[in-house]
Amino acid sequence: MSQTANTFDTFAAKGIRESLSNVIYNISPEETPFMSNIGRENVKNTYFEWQTDSLAAASTTNAQVEGDDVSSFDSTSATTRVGNYTQISNKTVLISGTLEAVDKAGRRSELAYQLAKRSAEIKRDMESTMLTNQAASAGSAGVSTALRKTGSLLAFLKTNTDKGTGGADPVYTSSPNATRTDATAANLRTFTEAILKTVIQKVWASGGSPKLLMVGPVNKARVSEFAGIAEIRREVTGNRQATIIGAADVYVSDFGSVSVVPNRFQRERDAFVLDPEYASVAFLRPFQTVELAKTGDAEKRLITVEYGLKVNTEAAHGLAADLTTT
């Protein structure tokens, strides 16, 4: 077919209005499962401390003579002081006065829109930082190559772990100032139910109550294949379409049920067994937006937060390390 001569079409016309949706689509994930499940508290110093303690081992020989006098006393052990550093994270926004004034699609204020974006980005940064392999560092004044950093969860966990050949737990006394040693790529293992059972049992034997298994997307799919996954059935009545449930949300272990939560911001090689009651984000300075000095025809903002990771007692948690990532 051909077009009739002198047909006036869109290719020649002027003044056609644009068709631009008034919605901005953003699929970047904002969920932060670790931060959302653990606690939150305030601290008063860049180095914050807490104490841990434990009971003496149970004895089967604690039997005494009737009427016996006490001539010796049990030894008393001091508490252990543990600490971590806070870390400063920030994002900046610079918006011209003209951009703020013009009519925009999808948002009324460019400044407000960008501030919301940057806030979500900092939360993602915090989640990733607390789950990466980062040692605590006091930093140095004015030295950008020696920044103050908070010790991550991986730097804390040293008791209830299951690791690959060549992997080693961090060694520290009062502050998680050493990273864990990762096994080489050749020594990564497929995540199995046996590995998970080992870690859960270690946590329970240490006195913990494992409630959360946090894994990356690859190992989330593997967990769904474990035999201990709670069976989920959904009754379908009438003519409704059936729903197929192929995901594992709860793992029923010998020591209680554990919720399985995927996390996009942790390393795929790690699987954390957590008791969220024994961890929290410690804020020295909560999220705040600072209006910076105006030096021209633009709006300047600084979003900043100063925080650290507090692991009340690392023995309440566990780690299956050195897992395959594909």
KOLTILO-641584 format. One record per residue (C-alpha): residue number from 1; x, z, y. Coordinates in steps of 0.2 Angstrom, whole numbers, plus 5000, padded with zeros to 4 digits. Layout:
N
pt num:NUM, east:X, up:Z, north:Y
...
END
This chain:
326
pt num:1, east:5000, up:5000, north:5000
pt num:2, east:5005, up:4997, north:5018
pt num:3, east:5001, up:5004, north:5035
pt num:4, east:4989, up:4994, north:5046
pt num:5, east:4998, up:4988, north:5062
pt num:6, east:4998, up:4999, north:5077
pt num:7, east:4993, up:5015, north:5067
pt num:8, east:4998, up:5030, north:5078
pt num:9, east:5006, up:5043, north:5066
pt num:10, east:5015, up:5059, north:5067
pt num:11, east:5032, up:5050, north:5067
pt num:12, east:5029, up:5043, north:5084
pt num:13, east:5018, up:5057, north:5091
pt num:14, east:5024, up:5070, north:5104
pt num:15, east:5018, up:5088, north:5106
pt num:16, east:5014, up:5092, north:5088
pt num:17, east:5014, up:5111, north:5087
pt num:18, east:5026, up:5119, north:5075
pt num:19, east:5019, up:5127, north:5059
pt num:20, east:5029, up:5143, north:5058
pt num:21, east:5022, up:5158, north:5047
pt num:22, east:5021, up:5174, north:5057
pt num:23, east:5028, up:5183, north:5042
pt num:24, east:5046, up:5186, north:5038
pt num:25, east:5050, up:5186, north:5019
pt num:26, east:5064, up:5197, north:5013
pt num:27, east:5067, up:5200, north:4995
pt num:28, east:5083, up:5210, north:4997
pt num:29, east:5080, up:5226, north:4987
pt num:30, east:5078, up:5242, north:4996
pt num:31, east:5075, up:5255, north:4982
pt num:32, east:5088, up:5268, north:4980
pt num:33, east:5084, up:5277, north:4964
pt num:34, east:5098, up:5290, north:4964
pt num:35, east:5095, up:5296, north:4982
pt num:36, east:5077, up:5296, north:4980
pt num:37, east:5077, up:5307, north:4964
pt num:38, east:5091, up:5320, north:4969
pt num:39, east:5089, up:5333, north:4983
pt num:40, east:5093, up:5333, north:5001
pt num:41, east:5101, up:5347, north:5011
pt num:42, east:5111, up:5350, north:5027
pt num:43, east:5129, up:5356, north:5029
pt num:44, east:5139, up:5362, north:5043
pt num:45, east:5156, up:5355, north:5041
pt num:46, east:5165, up:5339, north:5036
pt num:47, east:5171, up:5348, north:5020
pt num:48, east:5157, up:5358, north:5012
pt num:49, east:5159, up:5369, north:4997
pt num:50, east:5148, up:5378, north:4984
pt num:51, east:5151, up:5389, north:4969
pt num:52, east:5148, up:5387, north:4951
pt num:53, east:5148, up:5400, north:4937
pt num:54, east:5144, up:5401, north:4918
pt num:55, east:5140, up:5414, north:4905
pt num:56, east:5152, up:5420, north:4892
pt num:57, east:5151, up:5412, north:4875
pt num:58, east:5138, up:5419, north:4864
pt num:59, east:5145, up:5432, north:4851
pt num:60, east:5139, up:5436, north:4834
pt num:61, east:5150, up:5452, north:4833
pt num:62, east:5141, up:5462, north:4847
pt num:63, east:5137, up:5477, north:4837
pt num:64, east:5141, up:5495, north:4842
pt num:65, east:5142, up:5512, north:4834
pt num:66, east:5128, up:5523, north:4838
pt num:67, east:5132, up:5536, north:4852
pt num:68, east:5149, up:5527, north:4855
pt num:69, east:5158, up:5531, north:4871
pt num:70, east:5164, up:5516, north:4882
pt num:71, east:5183, up:5516, north:4883
pt num:72, east:5185, up:5498, north:4888
pt num:73, east:5176, up:5485, north:4899
pt num:74, east:5173, up:5467, north:4898
pt num:75, east:5184, up:5456, north:4909
pt num:76, east:5175, up:5448, north:4924
pt num:77, east:5179, up:5430, north:4929
pt num:78, east:5177, up:5424, north:4947
pt num:79, east:5166, up:5410, north:4952
pt num:80, east:5173, up:5393, north:4955
pt num:81, east:5173, up:5385, north:4972
pt num:82, east:5169, up:5366, north:4972
pt num:83, east:5169, up:5355, north:4988
pt num:84, east:5167, up:5337, north:4994
pt num:85, east:5169, up:5328, north:5011
pt num:86, east:5157, up:5320, north:5021
pt num:87, east:5158, up:5301, north:5026
pt num:88, east:5152, up:5292, north:5041
pt num:89, east:5143, up:5276, north:5039
pt num:90, east:5136, up:5266, north:5053
pt num:91, east:5128, up:5249, north:5058
pt num:92, east:5127, up:5241, north:5076
pt num:93, east:5115, up:5230, north:5084
pt num:94, east:5117, up:5219, north:5100
pt num:95, east:5102, up:5210, north:5106
pt num:96, east:5102, up:5199, north:5122
pt num:97, east:5089, up:5203, north:5135
pt num:98, east:5082, up:5185, north:5134
pt num:99, east:5080, up:5186, north:5115
pt num:100, east:5070, up:5202, north:5117
pt num:101, east:5059, up:5195, north:5130
pt num:102, east:5054, up:5178, north:5122
pt num:103, east:5039, up:5176, north:5111
pt num:104, east:5045, up:5177, north:5093
pt num:105, east:5037, up:5173, north:5076
pt num:106, east:5036, up:5187, north:5063
pt num:107, east:5041, up:5202, north:5075
pt num:108, east:5037, up:5207, north:5092
pt num:109, east:5053, up:5216, north:5096
pt num:110, east:5069, up:5209, north:5089
pt num:111, east:5078, up:5225, north:5093
pt num:112, east:5066, up:5235, north:5083
pt num:113, east:5066, up:5223, north:5069
pt num:114, east:5085, up:5223, north:5068
pt num:115, east:5086, up:5242, north:5069
pt num:116, east:5074, up:5243, north:5054
pt num:117, east:5085, up:5231, north:5044
pt num:118, east:5101, up:5240, north:5048
pt num:119, east:5094, up:5256, north:5043
pt num:120, east:5089, up:5249, north:5026
pt num:121, east:5107, up:5242, north:5024
pt num:122, east:5115, up:5259, north:5027
pt num:123, east:5104, up:5267, north:5014
pt num:124, east:5110, up:5253, north:5001
pt num:125, east:5128, up:5257, north:5007
pt num:126, east:5125, up:5276, north:5003
pt num:127, east:5118, up:5273, north:4986
pt num:128, east:5132, up:5261, north:4981
pt num:129, east:5145, up:5273, north:4988
pt num:130, east:5139, up:5288, north:4979
pt num:131, east:5138, up:5278, north:4962
pt num:132, east:5155, up:5269, north:4964
pt num:133, east:5172, up:5275, north:4958
pt num:134, east:5178, up:5283, north:4974
pt num:135, east:5189, up:5299, north:4976
pt num:136, east:5186, up:5312, north:4989
pt num:137, east:5198, up:5310, north:5004
pt num:138, east:5200, up:5321, north:5019
pt num:139, east:5206, up:5306, north:5029
pt num:140, east:5218, up:5306, north:5044
pt num:141, east:5215, up:5306, north:5063
pt num:142, east:5213, up:5289, north:5070
pt num:143, east:5220, up:5280, north:5055
pt num:144, east:5208, up:5266, north:5049
pt num:145, east:5217, up:5265, north:5033
pt num:146, east:5215, up:5283, north:5028
pt num:147, east:5196, up:5286, north:5031
pt num:148, east:5187, up:5302, north:5026
pt num:149, east:5177, up:5298, north:5011
pt num:150, east:5165, up:5307, north:5000
pt num:151, east:5169, up:5309, north:4981
pt num:152, east:5157, up:5299, north:4971
pt num:153, east:5147, up:5304, north:4956
pt num:154, east:5159, up:5295, north:4944
pt num:155, east:5173, up:5306, north:4952
pt num:156, east:5164, up:5322, north:4948
pt num:157, east:5159, up:5318, north:4929
pt num:158, east:5172, up:5324, north:4917
pt num:159, east:5164, up:5335, north:4904
pt num:160, east:5149, up:5326, north:4895
pt num:161, east:5156, up:5308, north:4894
pt num:162, east:5158, up:5294, north:4881
pt num:163, east:5171, up:5281, north:4885
pt num:164, east:5180, up:5266, north:4879
pt num:165, east:5197, up:5265, north:4872
pt num:166, east:5209, up:5267, north:4887
pt num:167, east:5196, up:5275, north:4898
pt num:168, east:5200, up:5293, north:4905
pt num:169, east:5190, up:5306, north:4914
pt num:170, east:5195, up:5311, north:4932
pt num:171, east:5206, up:5326, north:4933
pt num:172, east:5203, up:5338, north:4947
pt num:173, east:5201, up:5357, north:4951
pt num:174, east:5190, up:5360, north:4966
pt num:175, east:5187, up:5343, north:4974
pt num:176, east:5184, up:5326, north:4966
pt num:177, east:5200, up:5319, north:4973
pt num:178, east:5204, up:5307, north:4959
pt num:179, east:5195, up:5292, north:4952
pt num:180, east:5191, up:5290, north:4933
pt num:181, east:5201, up:5277, north:4924
pt num:182, east:5191, up:5262, north:4918
pt num:183, east:5194, up:5254, north:4901
pt num:184, east:5200, up:5236, north:4902
pt num:185, east:5188, up:5222, north:4899
pt num:186, east:5194, up:5220, north:4881
pt num:187, east:5189, up:5238, north:4877
pt num:188, east:5171, up:5237, north:4884
pt num:189, east:5157, up:5242, north:4872
pt num:190, east:5139, up:5237, north:4869
pt num:191, east:5128, up:5251, north:4875
pt num:192, east:5120, up:5258, north:4859
pt num:193, east:5107, up:5271, north:4855
pt num:194, east:5121, up:5281, north:4846
pt num:195, east:5131, up:5282, north:4863
pt num:196, east:5116, up:5287, north:4872
pt num:197, east:5112, up:5301, north:4859
pt num:198, east:5130, up:5307, north:4860
pt num:199, east:5130, up:5309, north:4879
pt num:200, east:5112, up:5317, north:4879
pt num:201, east:5118, up:5330, north:4866
pt num:202, east:5133, up:5334, north:4876
pt num:203, east:5123, up:5337, north:4892
pt num:204, east:5111, up:5348, north:4882
pt num:205, east:5125, up:5358, north:4873
pt num:206, east:5133, up:5361, north:4890
pt num:207, east:5116, up:5369, north:4896
pt num:208, east:5109, up:5354, north:4905
pt num:209, east:5091, up:5347, north:4904
pt num:210, east:5094, up:5328, north:4904
pt num:211, east:5079, up:5320, north:4913
pt num:212, east:5085, up:5303, north:4919
pt num:213, east:5094, up:5288, north:4912
pt num:214, east:5100, up:5277, north:4926
pt num:215, east:5107, up:5260, north:4921
pt num:216, east:5110, up:5243, north:4928
pt num:217, east:5099, up:5228, north:4924
pt num:218, east:5109, up:5222, north:4909
pt num:219, east:5109, up:5239, north:4900
pt num:220, east:5091, up:5242, north:4905
pt num:221, east:5086, up:5228, north:4894
pt num:222, east:5097, up:5235, north:4880
pt num:223, east:5089, up:5252, north:4881
pt num:224, east:5072, up:5244, north:4879
pt num:225, east:5078, up:5239, north:4861
pt num:226, east:5082, up:5257, north:4856
pt num:227, east:5072, up:5265, north:4842
pt num:228, east:5069, up:5280, north:4852
pt num:229, east:5059, up:5272, north:4865
pt num:230, east:5041, up:5279, north:4867
pt num:231, east:5028, up:5266, north:4861
pt num:232, east:5017, up:5260, north:4874
pt num:233, east:5000, up:5253, north:4871
pt num:234, east:4987, up:5248, north:4883
pt num:235, east:4969, up:5246, north:4877
pt num:236, east:4960, up:5231, north:4882
pt num:237, east:4941, up:5231, north:4883
pt num:238, east:4929, up:5217, north:4886
pt num:239, east:4935, up:5200, north:4890
pt num:240, east:4951, up:5205, north:4900
pt num:241, east:4967, up:5197, north:4896
pt num:242, east:4980, up:5208, north:4886
pt num:243, east:4995, up:5214, north:4895
pt num:244, east:5012, up:5213, north:4885
pt num:245, east:5023, up:5228, north:4890
pt num:246, east:5041, up:5224, north:4886
pt num:247, east:5051, up:5237, north:4896
pt num:248, east:5057, up:5254, north:4891
pt num:249, east:5052, up:5268, north:4903
pt num:250, east:5054, up:5283, north:4893
pt num:251, east:5067, up:5287, north:4879
pt num:252, east:5062, up:5302, north:4868
pt num:253, east:5077, up:5311, north:4862
pt num:254, east:5080, up:5326, north:4851
pt num:255, east:5082, up:5336, north:4867
pt num:256, east:5068, up:5330, north:4877
pt num:257, east:5061, up:5314, north:4885
pt num:258, east:5072, up:5305, north:4897
pt num:259, east:5065, up:5292, north:4910
pt num:260, east:5074, up:5276, north:4911
pt num:261, east:5077, up:5269, north:4928
pt num:262, east:5086, up:5253, north:4933
pt num:263, east:5098, up:5253, north:4948
pt num:264, east:5104, up:5238, north:4957
pt num:265, east:5117, up:5247, north:4966
pt num:266, east:5127, up:5255, north:4952
pt num:267, east:5141, up:5247, north:4942
pt num:268, east:5134, up:5239, north:4926
pt num:269, east:5147, up:5246, north:4916
pt num:270, east:5141, up:5264, north:4918
pt num:271, east:5125, up:5273, north:4912
pt num:272, east:5121, up:5290, north:4920
pt num:273, east:5112, up:5304, north:4911
pt num:274, east:5106, up:5315, north:4925
pt num:275, east:5097, up:5331, north:4929
pt num:276, east:5092, up:5327, north:4947
pt num:277, east:5089, up:5346, north:4951
pt num:278, east:5108, up:5348, north:4951
pt num:279, east:5113, up:5335, north:4964
pt num:280, east:5109, up:5332, north:4982
pt num:281, east:5114, up:5322, north:4997
pt num:282, east:5122, up:5333, north:5010
pt num:283, east:5119, up:5328, north:5028
pt num:284, east:5131, up:5334, north:5042
pt num:285, east:5122, up:5322, north:5054
pt num:286, east:5106, up:5314, north:5048
pt num:287, east:5101, up:5296, north:5052
pt num:288, east:5101, up:5294, north:5071
pt num:289, east:5100, up:5279, north:5083
pt num:290, east:5111, up:5280, north:5098
pt num:291, east:5108, up:5269, north:5114
pt num:292, east:5126, up:5264, north:5119
pt num:293, east:5131, up:5261, north:5137
pt num:294, east:5124, up:5245, north:5145
pt num:295, east:5137, up:5234, north:5151
pt num:296, east:5128, up:5218, north:5153
pt num:297, east:5112, up:5208, north:5149
pt num:298, east:5110, up:5215, north:5132
pt num:299, east:5104, up:5230, north:5122
pt num:300, east:5117, up:5240, north:5112
pt num:301, east:5113, up:5252, north:5098
pt num:302, east:5122, up:5262, north:5085
pt num:303, east:5114, up:5268, north:5069
pt num:304, east:5125, up:5282, north:5061
pt num:305, east:5124, up:5295, north:5047
pt num:306, east:5137, up:5307, north:5041
pt num:307, east:5134, up:5313, north:5023
pt num:308, east:5142, up:5318, north:5007
pt num:309, east:5137, up:5320, north:4988
pt num:310, east:5135, up:5337, north:4981
pt num:311, east:5135, up:5339, north:4963
pt num:312, east:5130, up:5357, north:4960
pt num:313, east:5138, up:5357, north:4943
pt num:314, east:5144, up:5342, north:4935
pt num:315, east:5141, up:5348, north:4917
pt num:316, east:5122, up:5346, north:4920
pt num:317, east:5125, up:5327, north:4920
pt num:318, east:5133, up:5314, north:4908
pt num:319, east:5141, up:5297, north:4908
pt num:320, east:5141, up:5283, north:4895
pt num:321, east:5156, up:5273, north:4902
pt num:322, east:5165, up:5256, north:4899
pt num:323, east:5149, up:5247, north:4894
pt num:324, east:5148, up:5228, north:4893
pt num:325, east:5141, up:5220, north:4908
pt num:326, east:5134, up:5204, north:4901
END
